[in-house]
Amino acid sequence: MDSQLQKHVQEMLTVHKEELSEITKPKFKDTVYIDELRELFTNVISAEWREEGKQMEELLYSPDEPWTAARNALHAYIVNAYLAGTMKGKGWLSDQDIDHFNQDLGDEFAGGINRTTEKLGGQKASRGKAFSDGFSAVSARGANDALQKR
């Protein structure tokens, strides 16, 4: 991930921690909203990206240990995309920042999926762009939630 962007996002998280908590705490107090965000992410991937859609099915439903670690990573990436979107909705991140942030998340997640696939004897096929589309949808939900709180 771009270190300058990561530093900027972290700074915004720190500066606006209390206000972000007011928005996200009610949403994240149980797993239902996270499950909705994961479904949104998965639906975007499945609708637009055939290979990555198949990988998401495997990730979500396979009992294999490597996929368990990938599911945990997905949870963290979804929360990060949502928080970044919330910060965009508040005007603390620019459109360009959020686009780059989601692309970086997509690239990182694709790399993890490719490593997991290789461990299980498959071939690398994931593209960061596919996953960045899903993270962008999650960020848009975060921005929308932030705008509703104004």
C-alpha positions as CSV (number, residue, x, y, z in Angstrom):
1,M,0.0,0.0,0.0
2,D,1.2,3.5,-0.8
3,S,2.9,4.6,2.5
4,Q,1.9,8.2,2.2
5,L,-1.7,7.3,1.6
6,Q,-1.6,4.8,4.5
7,K,-0.1,7.4,6.7
8,H,-2.8,10.0,5.7
9,V,-5.6,7.5,6.3
10,Q,-4.2,6.5,9.7
11,E,-3.9,10.2,10.6
12,M,-7.5,10.8,9.8
13,L,-8.5,7.7,11.8
14,T,-6.7,9.1,14.8
15,V,-7.9,12.7,14.5
16,H,-11.5,11.7,14.0
17,K,-11.6,8.6,16.1
18,E,-14.5,9.7,18.3
19,E,-16.8,10.9,15.5
20,L,-16.0,7.7,13.5
21,S,-16.9,5.6,16.5
22,E,-20.3,7.4,16.8
23,I,-21.1,6.3,13.2
24,T,-19.6,2.8,13.2
25,K,-20.1,1.5,16.8
26,P,-23.9,1.1,16.3
27,K,-23.3,-0.6,12.9
28,F,-20.7,-3.0,14.1
29,K,-22.0,-3.9,17.5
30,D,-23.1,-7.2,16.1
31,T,-22.0,-9.1,13.0
32,V,-25.2,-8.5,11.0
33,Y,-24.0,-5.3,9.3
34,I,-20.6,-6.8,8.6
35,D,-22.4,-9.7,7.0
36,E,-24.4,-7.3,4.9
37,L,-21.2,-5.5,3.8
38,R,-19.6,-8.9,2.9
39,E,-22.6,-9.8,0.9
40,L,-22.5,-6.5,-0.9
41,F,-18.8,-7.1,-1.6
42,T,-19.3,-10.6,-2.8
43,N,-22.3,-9.7,-5.0
44,V,-20.2,-7.0,-6.8
45,I,-17.4,-9.5,-7.4
46,S,-19.7,-12.3,-8.6
47,A,-21.6,-10.0,-10.9
48,E,-18.6,-8.5,-12.7
49,W,-15.6,-10.9,-12.3
50,R,-16.2,-14.6,-13.1
51,E,-12.9,-16.1,-11.8
52,E,-12.8,-14.0,-8.7
53,G,-16.5,-14.7,-8.1
54,K,-15.7,-18.5,-8.0
55,Q,-12.8,-17.8,-5.6
56,M,-15.1,-15.9,-3.3
57,E,-17.5,-18.9,-3.2
58,E,-14.6,-21.1,-2.2
59,L,-13.3,-18.6,0.3
60,L,-16.7,-18.2,2.0
61,Y,-17.6,-21.9,2.1
62,S,-14.5,-24.0,2.1
63,P,-13.5,-25.6,5.4
64,D,-9.8,-25.6,4.4
65,E,-7.6,-23.8,6.9
66,P,-6.0,-21.4,4.4
67,W,-9.4,-20.1,3.4
68,T,-10.2,-19.5,7.1
69,A,-7.3,-17.1,7.3
70,A,-8.4,-15.4,4.0
71,R,-12.0,-15.0,5.5
72,N,-10.5,-13.3,8.5
73,A,-8.4,-11.0,6.2
74,L,-11.5,-10.2,4.2
75,H,-13.3,-9.1,7.4
76,A,-10.5,-6.7,8.2
77,Y,-10.4,-5.3,4.6
78,I,-14.1,-4.7,4.6
79,V,-14.0,-2.8,7.8
80,N,-11.1,-0.7,6.5
81,A,-13.0,0.0,3.2
82,Y,-16.1,1.0,5.2
83,L,-14.1,3.3,7.5
84,A,-12.3,4.9,4.5
85,G,-15.7,5.5,2.9
86,T,-17.0,7.0,6.1
87,M,-14.1,9.4,6.1
88,K,-14.8,10.3,2.5
89,G,-18.4,11.0,3.3
90,K,-17.2,13.3,6.0
91,G,-14.9,15.1,3.6
92,W,-11.7,13.9,5.3
93,L,-10.5,11.9,2.3
94,S,-10.7,12.9,-1.3
95,D,-12.2,10.9,-4.2
96,Q,-8.7,10.3,-5.4
97,D,-7.6,9.1,-1.9
98,I,-10.5,6.6,-1.7
99,D,-9.9,5.3,-5.2
100,H,-6.2,4.6,-4.5
101,F,-7.0,3.2,-1.1
102,N,-9.5,0.7,-2.5
103,Q,-7.2,-0.2,-5.3
104,D,-4.4,-0.9,-2.8
105,L,-6.8,-3.0,-0.7
106,G,-7.8,-4.9,-3.8
107,D,-4.2,-5.6,-4.8
108,E,-3.3,-6.7,-1.3
109,F,-6.3,-9.0,-1.0
110,A,-5.7,-10.5,-4.5
111,G,-2.1,-11.2,-3.5
112,G,-3.4,-13.1,-0.4
113,I,-6.0,-15.0,-2.5
114,N,-3.3,-16.0,-5.0
115,R,-1.0,-17.2,-2.2
116,T,-3.8,-19.3,-0.7
117,T,-4.7,-20.7,-4.1
118,E,-1.1,-21.7,-4.7
119,K,-0.9,-23.4,-1.2
120,L,-3.9,-25.5,-2.2
121,G,-2.3,-26.5,-5.5
122,G,-4.2,-24.1,-7.8
123,Q,-3.0,-21.3,-10.1
124,K,-2.9,-17.6,-9.5
125,A,-5.8,-15.9,-11.1
126,S,-7.0,-13.1,-8.9
127,R,-6.8,-9.5,-10.0
128,G,-6.7,-6.6,-7.6
129,K,-9.1,-4.6,-9.8
130,A,-11.8,-7.1,-9.2
131,F,-11.6,-6.8,-5.5
132,S,-11.1,-3.0,-5.5
133,D,-14.6,-2.9,-7.2
134,G,-16.0,-4.7,-4.2
135,F,-14.2,-2.6,-1.7
136,S,-15.4,0.5,-3.6
137,A,-19.0,-0.6,-3.1
138,V,-18.3,-1.1,0.7
139,S,-16.7,2.4,0.8
140,A,-19.7,3.9,-0.9
141,R,-21.9,2.4,1.8
142,G,-19.7,4.0,4.4
143,A,-19.8,7.3,2.7
144,N,-23.6,7.1,2.5
145,D,-23.9,6.2,6.2
146,A,-21.6,9.2,7.1
147,L,-23.8,11.6,5.0
148,Q,-26.9,10.4,6.7
149,K,-25.3,11.3,10.1
150,R,-24.7,14.9,9.1
